[in-house]
Amino acid sequence: MIYRTIILNSKFRKFFMADIISGFGTGMSFIGCNLFVLNYDKRNVSVGLMMMVVLLSGFLINPIAGTIADKLNRRNILIISNTLRAVVLILVALSIRLEFFKMSFMFILAATSGIGWTVTYPASRGLAQEILPPSEYVNGNSLIETGTQIGLFCAAGACGIIYETYGLFAILLIDALTFLISNIFLFKIDYNPATVLDESQSYFNMFINGWEFLNRRPLILWYGVFMNVTAIAIMSINVVLPGYVSYHLNAGPLVFGFSDMLYGIGACTAGLVVAVLIQKYRSTRLLSASFFTISISSLLFLVINKWIVGLYISFFFLGYSISSLRIIMNTKIMEFVPKSHMGRSQSVWMAFTTLMQIVSVYGIGILMDVISVRVGFLSLACIILVGFTGFLVLTQISDLNLEKMKS
């Protein structure tokens, strides 16, 4: 049963709770900041610019982010990152409350978020790999995705109401509080960190070592690249959705929040279903192809959609398909990449993904202003199609057999 991972593994149970709680706060502030910037400046490209700051700051820190996760205690990295992000959130919230807020503060917050996410993601995935036995990677990744999305869709449902009633000030304070509560659960995780095999190497040299590790295993390298197009789409959706809801559907924050909530419900459904499907069919090739097809079809439907209910239905299937692909990808990567190289390998993929996200969020914002808000979802469908095409080519080279990938 999928839930036995949580019931029997106390370390993973605490990790799971920390992930849900921090995900709730992050989701609310992410939505709230996007709405705030769009309302403040009235331009889709401004939302794209803020997202570009998030991504660019992450890209600059990326060469050492994964190696930090391979060199230091991963649980402690998460705790320190959560604390620093909470402090910045509180300071920006106070600037709003005390009426000395400047738009530059929003970009500082965006940079902090980008750095925080880039540092914590490989540490988080590495910690999960350390506290889970290999036999539980599928169930564990399904539950991680479910937990993340539970936090995000609860945030999406609450954000519209809180934003309209109390404003961004309250949302930022709630986000800060969730990071601090998440730290309480992380502090309680007692485990033996993975052995550092090359501790004497510098952080940058360890990043280069990660690239060399993947370069010697091109099937693993390109598998991660093509499957990571989902991350490009997820970030870009946050640029497309505010303008689409406001200017195409003529709706407000409640519709924005509820559509994000439906995405989260779809993603949670994936977390409950995909592990069963993987265990039943074993081969993930056909499953991955079907999820790529569902995500592309959902995005293309949004290009011609004129109804709020159409947005809701499409976002449910987007959440289901994209999260399913993420579960499959993370499970395969845990199987293919040793614990000692997980952080730096993730950094290599994140470097590529972040660079593409920077181009995507800013470029799509411009296209939406110049052409139409609907072109945003058409662009996302094209991005996913590129990943799908690459995946199909890769599967012609290899059936993603574990031994072939490791060699």
URWOMO-V771325 format. One record per residue. N is the residue number from 0. PHI is phi in radians with two decimals (NA if undefined). BURIAL is # if it has 9 or more other ideal C-beta (glycine too) atoms within 8 Angstrom, else .. D_FIRST is the distance of its C-alpha to the first C-alpha in Angstrom with 1 decimal. Layout:
# URWOMO-V771325
n->(N & N)
phi->(PHI & PHI)
burial->(BURIAL & BURIAL)
d_first->(D_FIRST & D_FIRST)
This chain:
# URWOMO-V771325
n->(0 & 1 & 2 & 3 & 4 & 5 & 6 & 7 & 8 & 9 & 10 & 11 & 12 & 13 & 14 & 15 & 16 & 17 & 18 & 19 & 20 & 21 & 22 & 23 & 24 & 25 & 26 & 27 & 28 & 29 & 30 & 31 & 32 & 33 & 34 & 35 & 36 & 37 & 38 & 39 & 40 & 41 & 42 & 43 & 44 & 45 & 46 & 47 & 48 & 49 & 50 & 51 & 52 & 53 & 54 & 55 & 56 & 57 & 58 & 59 & 60 & 61 & 62 & 63 & 64 & 65 & 66 & 67 & 68 & 69 & 70 & 71 & 72 & 73 & 74 & 75 & 76 & 77 & 78 & 79 & 80 & 81 & 82 & 83 & 84 & 85 & 86 & 87 & 88 & 89 & 90 & 91 & 92 & 93 & 94 & 95 & 96 & 97 & 98 & 99 & 100 & 101 & 102 & 103 & 104 & 105 & 106 & 107 & 108 & 109 & 110 & 111 & 112 & 113 & 114 & 115 & 116 & 117 & 118 & 119 & 120 & 121 & 122 & 123 & 124 & 125 & 126 & 127 & 128 & 129 & 130 & 131 & 132 & 133 & 134 & 135 & 136 & 137 & 138 & 139 & 140 & 141 & 142 & 143 & 144 & 145 & 146 & 147 & 148 & 149 & 150 & 151 & 152 & 153 & 154 & 155 & 156 & 157 & 158 & 159 & 160 & 161 & 162 & 163 & 164 & 165 & 166 & 167 & 168 & 169 & 170 & 171 & 172 & 173 & 174 & 175 & 176 & 177 & 178 & 179 & 180 & 181 & 182 & 183 & 184 & 185 & 186 & 187 & 188 & 189 & 190 & 191 & 192 & 193 & 194 & 195 & 196 & 197 & 198 & 199 & 200 & 201 & 202 & 203 & 204 & 205 & 206 & 207 & 208 & 209 & 210 & 211 & 212 & 213 & 214 & 215 & 216 & 217 & 218 & 219 & 220 & 221 & 222 & 223 & 224 & 225 & 226 & 227 & 228 & 229 & 230 & 231 & 232 & 233 & 234 & 235 & 236 & 237 & 238 & 239 & 240 & 241 & 242 & 243 & 244 & 245 & 246 & 247 & 248 & 249 & 250 & 251 & 252 & 253 & 254 & 255 & 256 & 257 & 258 & 259 & 260 & 261 & 262 & 263 & 264 & 265 & 266 & 267 & 268 & 269 & 270 & 271 & 272 & 273 & 274 & 275 & 276 & 277 & 278 & 279 & 280 & 281 & 282 & 283 & 284 & 285 & 286 & 287 & 288 & 289 & 290 & 291 & 292 & 293 & 294 & 295 & 296 & 297 & 298 & 299 & 300 & 301 & 302 & 303 & 304 & 305 & 306 & 307 & 308 & 309 & 310 & 311 & 312 & 313 & 314 & 315 & 316 & 317 & 318 & 319 & 320 & 321 & 322 & 323 & 324 & 325 & 326 & 327 & 328 & 329 & 330 & 331 & 332 & 333 & 334 & 335 & 336 & 337 & 338 & 339 & 340 & 341 & 342 & 343 & 344 & 345 & 346 & 347 & 348 & 349 & 350 & 351 & 352 & 353 & 354 & 355 & 356 & 357 & 358 & 359 & 360 & 361 & 362 & 363 & 364 & 365 & 366 & 367 & 368 & 369 & 370 & 371 & 372 & 373 & 374 & 375 & 376 & 377 & 378 & 379 & 380 & 381 & 382 & 383 & 384 & 385 & 386 & 387 & 388 & 389 & 390 & 391 & 392 & 393 & 394 & 395 & 396 & 397 & 398 & 399 & 400 & 401 & 402 & 403 & 404 & 405 & 406)
phi->(NA & -1.05 & -1.34 & -1.13 & -1.02 & -1.28 & -1.14 & -1.63 & -1.81 & -1.14 & -1.10 & -1.19 & -1.05 & -1.21 & -1.05 & -1.06 & -1.15 & -1.08 & -1.18 & -1.07 & -1.16 & -1.18 & -1.11 & -1.09 & -1.16 & -1.08 & -1.09 & -1.15 & -1.21 & -1.11 & -1.15 & -1.06 & -1.16 & -1.08 & -1.10 & -1.08 & -1.16 & -1.12 & -1.19 & -1.30 & -1.94 & 1.14 & -2.28 & -1.11 & -1.15 & -1.20 & -1.12 & -1.09 & -1.15 & -1.12 & -1.10 & -1.16 & -1.11 & -0.98 & -1.28 & -1.13 & -1.11 & -1.16 & -1.10 & -1.18 & -1.53 & -0.99 & -1.00 & -1.88 & -1.11 & -1.21 & -1.25 & -1.05 & -1.16 & -1.49 & -1.84 & -2.01 & -1.13 & -1.18 & -1.10 & -1.15 & -1.04 & -1.10 & -1.13 & -1.11 & -1.08 & -1.03 & -1.15 & -1.12 & -1.15 & -1.11 & -1.09 & -1.12 & -1.05 & -1.12 & -1.12 & -1.17 & -1.06 & -1.14 & -1.10 & -1.25 & -1.14 & -1.60 & 1.09 & -2.18 & -1.18 & -2.25 & -1.05 & -1.08 & -1.09 & -1.13 & -1.32 & -1.13 & -1.09 & -1.10 & -1.12 & -1.09 & -1.11 & -1.10 & -1.16 & -1.06 & -1.14 & -1.14 & -1.34 & -1.41 & -1.06 & -1.12 & -1.15 & -1.14 & -1.16 & -1.16 & -1.12 & -1.05 & -1.12 & -1.24 & -1.67 & -1.90 & -1.28 & -0.93 & -1.16 & -1.90 & -1.06 & -1.11 & -1.08 & -1.10 & -1.16 & -1.10 & -1.26 & -1.08 & -1.11 & -1.08 & -1.09 & -1.04 & -1.29 & -1.05 & -1.08 & -1.24 & -1.32 & -1.13 & -1.10 & -1.10 & -1.16 & -1.50 & -1.07 & -1.02 & -1.17 & -1.16 & -1.11 & -1.23 & -1.54 & -2.05 & 1.50 & -1.16 & -0.93 & -1.16 & -1.12 & -1.15 & -1.15 & -1.10 & -1.05 & -1.04 & -1.12 & -1.15 & -1.09 & -1.22 & -1.18 & -1.01 & -1.08 & -1.06 & -1.20 & -1.14 & -1.02 & -1.48 & -1.41 & -1.92 & -2.62 & -1.74 & -1.07 & -1.11 & -1.22 & -1.47 & -1.42 & -2.32 & -1.09 & -1.32 & -1.23 & -1.26 & -1.06 & -1.19 & -1.13 & -1.18 & -1.12 & -1.06 & -1.08 & -1.11 & -1.11 & -1.13 & -1.03 & -1.30 & -1.11 & -1.34 & -2.24 & -1.04 & -1.13 & -1.18 & -0.99 & -1.32 & -1.05 & -1.11 & -1.11 & -1.21 & -1.28 & -1.38 & -1.09 & -1.08 & -1.17 & -1.11 & -1.15 & -1.06 & -1.14 & -1.21 & -1.01 & -1.20 & -1.49 & -1.27 & -1.10 & -0.99 & -1.19 & -1.08 & -1.18 & -1.27 & -1.80 & -1.64 & -1.69 & 0.94 & -2.07 & -2.10 & -1.03 & -1.14 & -1.17 & -0.98 & -1.14 & -1.24 & -1.14 & -1.10 & -1.13 & -1.13 & -1.02 & -1.12 & -1.12 & -1.07 & -1.15 & -1.13 & -1.04 & -1.05 & -1.07 & -1.47 & -1.71 & -1.11 & -1.03 & -1.15 & -1.13 & -1.11 & -1.18 & -1.38 & -1.74 & 1.10 & -1.27 & -1.71 & -1.10 & -1.15 & -1.07 & -1.07 & -1.07 & -1.17 & -1.26 & -1.03 & -1.10 & -1.10 & -1.15 & -1.13 & -1.10 & -1.11 & -1.18 & -1.16 & -1.10 & -1.14 & -1.12 & -1.78 & -1.19 & -2.21 & -2.12 & -1.10 & -1.10 & -1.12 & -1.07 & -1.07 & -1.10 & -1.10 & -1.21 & -1.07 & -1.24 & -1.11 & -1.05 & -1.12 & -1.28 & -1.17 & -1.17 & -1.07 & -1.12 & -1.15 & -1.10 & -1.07 & -1.08 & -1.12 & -1.14 & -1.06 & -1.12 & -1.10 & -1.32 & -1.49 & -1.85 & -1.15 & -1.01 & -1.17 & -2.00 & -1.09 & -1.07 & -1.24 & -1.17 & -1.07 & -1.10 & -1.09 & -1.13 & -1.15 & -1.07 & -1.11 & -1.06 & -1.12 & -1.06 & -1.19 & -1.15 & -1.03 & -1.09 & -1.15 & -1.16 & -1.32 & -1.12 & -1.16 & -1.03 & -1.16 & -1.04 & -1.15 & -1.28 & -1.46 & -1.81 & -2.93 & -1.13 & -1.21 & -1.15 & -1.06 & -1.25 & -1.11 & -1.09 & -1.14 & -1.08 & -1.15 & -1.11 & -1.11 & -1.10 & -1.06 & -1.09 & -1.10 & -1.07 & -1.08 & -1.08 & -1.12 & -1.10 & -1.09 & -1.24 & -1.32 & -1.43 & -2.56 & -1.52 & 1.06 & -1.11 & -1.01 & -1.19 & -1.14 & -1.17 & -1.31 & -1.31)
burial->(. & # & . & . & # & # & . & . & # & . & # & # & # & # & # & # & # & # & # & # & # & # & # & # & # & # & # & # & # & # & # & # & # & # & # & # & # & # & . & . & . & . & . & # & # & # & # & # & # & # & # & # & # & # & # & # & # & # & # & . & # & # & # & # & # & # & # & # & # & # & # & . & . & # & # & . & # & # & # & . & # & # & # & # & # & # & # & # & # & # & . & # & # & . & # & # & . & . & . & . & . & . & . & . & # & # & # & # & # & # & # & # & # & # & # & # & # & # & # & # & # & # & # & # & # & # & # & # & # & # & # & # & . & . & . & # & # & # & # & # & # & # & # & # & # & # & # & # & # & # & # & # & # & # & # & # & # & # & # & # & # & # & # & . & . & . & . & # & # & # & # & # & # & # & # & # & # & # & # & # & # & # & # & . & # & # & . & . & # & . & . & . & . & . & . & . & . & . & . & . & . & . & # & # & . & # & # & . & # & # & # & . & # & # & . & . & # & . & # & # & # & # & # & # & # & # & # & # & # & # & # & # & # & # & # & # & # & # & # & # & # & # & # & # & # & # & . & # & # & . & # & # & # & # & # & # & # & # & # & # & # & # & # & # & # & # & # & # & # & # & # & # & # & # & # & # & # & # & . & . & . & . & . & # & # & . & # & # & # & . & # & # & # & # & # & # & # & # & # & # & # & # & # & . & # & . & . & . & . & # & # & # & # & # & # & # & # & # & # & # & # & # & # & # & # & # & # & # & # & # & # & # & # & # & # & # & # & . & . & # & # & # & # & # & # & # & # & # & # & # & # & # & # & # & # & # & # & # & . & # & # & # & # & # & # & # & # & # & . & . & . & . & # & # & # & # & # & # & # & # & # & . & # & # & # & # & # & # & . & # & # & # & . & # & # & . & . & # & . & # & . & . & . & # & # & . & .)
d_first->(0.0 & 3.8 & 5.6 & 5.8 & 8.4 & 10.4 & 10.3 & 11.3 & 13.4 & 16.4 & 18.1 & 15.6 & 15.2 & 19.0 & 19.2 & 16.8 & 19.1 & 22.2 & 21.2 & 20.7 & 24.0 & 26.0 & 24.8 & 26.0 & 29.5 & 29.8 & 29.0 & 31.6 & 34.3 & 33.7 & 34.3 & 37.0 & 39.0 & 38.9 & 40.3 & 42.8 & 44.2 & 44.5 & 46.3 & 48.5 & 49.6 & 49.0 & 48.1 & 44.9 & 46.1 & 46.0 & 42.3 & 42.1 & 44.3 & 42.2 & 39.1 & 41.3 & 42.1 & 38.4 & 37.8 & 41.1 & 40.7 & 37.3 & 38.8 & 41.6 & 39.4 & 36.9 & 38.7 & 38.0 & 34.8 & 32.4 & 34.7 & 34.5 & 30.8 & 31.5 & 34.3 & 33.4 & 30.7 & 28.1 & 27.1 & 30.8 & 31.4 & 29.0 & 30.7 & 34.2 & 33.4 & 32.0 & 35.1 & 37.6 & 36.1 & 36.2 & 39.9 & 40.8 & 39.1 & 41.0 & 44.3 & 44.0 & 43.1 & 46.2 & 48.3 & 47.4 & 48.0 & 51.3 & 52.4 & 53.1 & 50.2 & 51.0 & 49.1 & 49.1 & 46.7 & 44.1 & 44.4 & 44.1 & 40.9 & 39.7 & 40.7 & 38.8 & 35.7 & 36.0 & 36.6 & 33.9 & 31.2 & 32.5 & 32.4 & 29.0 & 27.0 & 27.3 & 27.1 & 23.8 & 22.2 & 23.7 & 22.5 & 18.9 & 19.5 & 21.1 & 18.5 & 15.5 & 15.3 & 15.8 & 12.6 & 10.7 & 13.4 & 11.6 & 8.7 & 11.6 & 14.1 & 12.1 & 11.9 & 15.5 & 16.6 & 15.1 & 16.7 & 19.9 & 20.2 & 19.6 & 22.5 & 24.6 & 24.4 & 25.1 & 28.0 & 29.2 & 29.3 & 31.2 & 33.4 & 35.7 & 36.6 & 37.1 & 39.1 & 41.4 & 41.9 & 42.0 & 42.2 & 40.9 & 41.9 & 39.2 & 36.5 & 37.5 & 37.5 & 34.1 & 32.8 & 34.6 & 33.1 & 29.5 & 30.2 & 31.6 & 28.8 & 26.3 & 28.5 & 28.0 & 24.3 & 25.1 & 27.8 & 25.4 & 23.4 & 24.9 & 24.3 & 26.4 & 27.4 & 27.7 & 31.1 & 33.6 & 35.2 & 38.1 & 38.8 & 42.5 & 42.1 & 42.9 & 40.3 & 41.9 & 42.1 & 38.4 & 37.8 & 40.1 & 38.3 & 35.1 & 37.0 & 38.4 & 35.0 & 33.7 & 37.2 & 37.0 & 33.6 & 34.6 & 31.6 & 29.3 & 31.9 & 32.3 & 28.6 & 28.2 & 31.4 & 30.5 & 26.9 & 28.4 & 30.5 & 27.7 & 28.7 & 32.3 & 31.5 & 29.5 & 32.4 & 35.0 & 33.4 & 34.4 & 38.0 & 38.0 & 36.4 & 38.9 & 41.9 & 40.3 & 39.5 & 42.9 & 45.3 & 43.8 & 42.1 & 44.5 & 41.7 & 41.0 & 38.4 & 36.4 & 35.7 & 35.0 & 32.5 & 30.8 & 30.5 & 28.8 & 26.5 & 25.7 & 25.0 & 22.5 & 20.8 & 20.6 & 19.2 & 16.4 & 15.6 & 15.5 & 13.0 & 10.5 & 11.7 & 12.8 & 9.8 & 9.0 & 12.8 & 13.3 & 11.1 & 12.9 & 16.4 & 16.4 & 19.7 & 19.7 & 23.4 & 23.4 & 20.5 & 22.6 & 25.7 & 24.4 & 23.3 & 26.7 & 28.4 & 26.8 & 27.7 & 31.3 & 31.8 & 30.8 & 33.2 & 36.0 & 35.6 & 36.2 & 39.5 & 40.9 & 39.1 & 41.3 & 39.0 & 36.8 & 34.3 & 34.3 & 33.4 & 30.5 & 29.0 & 29.6 & 28.1 & 24.8 & 24.7 & 25.9 & 23.1 & 20.5 & 22.2 & 23.3 & 20.0 & 18.3 & 21.0 & 20.7 & 17.0 & 18.0 & 21.1 & 19.8 & 17.2 & 20.2 & 22.5 & 20.4 & 20.5 & 24.2 & 25.7 & 26.1 & 25.5 & 29.3 & 29.9 & 27.1 & 29.2 & 32.4 & 30.6 & 29.1 & 32.6 & 34.1 & 31.8 & 32.3 & 36.0 & 36.0 & 33.7 & 35.8 & 39.0 & 37.9 & 36.7 & 40.1 & 41.9 & 39.5 & 39.6 & 43.4 & 44.3 & 42.2 & 43.8 & 47.2 & 46.5 & 45.4 & 48.6 & 50.9 & 49.4 & 46.9 & 43.7 & 42.0 & 42.7 & 40.0 & 37.2 & 39.1 & 39.2 & 35.4 & 34.9 & 37.3 & 35.4 & 32.1 & 34.1 & 35.4 & 32.0 & 30.9 & 34.2 & 33.7 & 30.2 & 31.6 & 34.4 & 32.2 & 30.1 & 33.4 & 34.1 & 30.8 & 27.6 & 25.9 & 25.4 & 24.2 & 27.2 & 29.6 & 28.4 & 28.7 & 32.2)
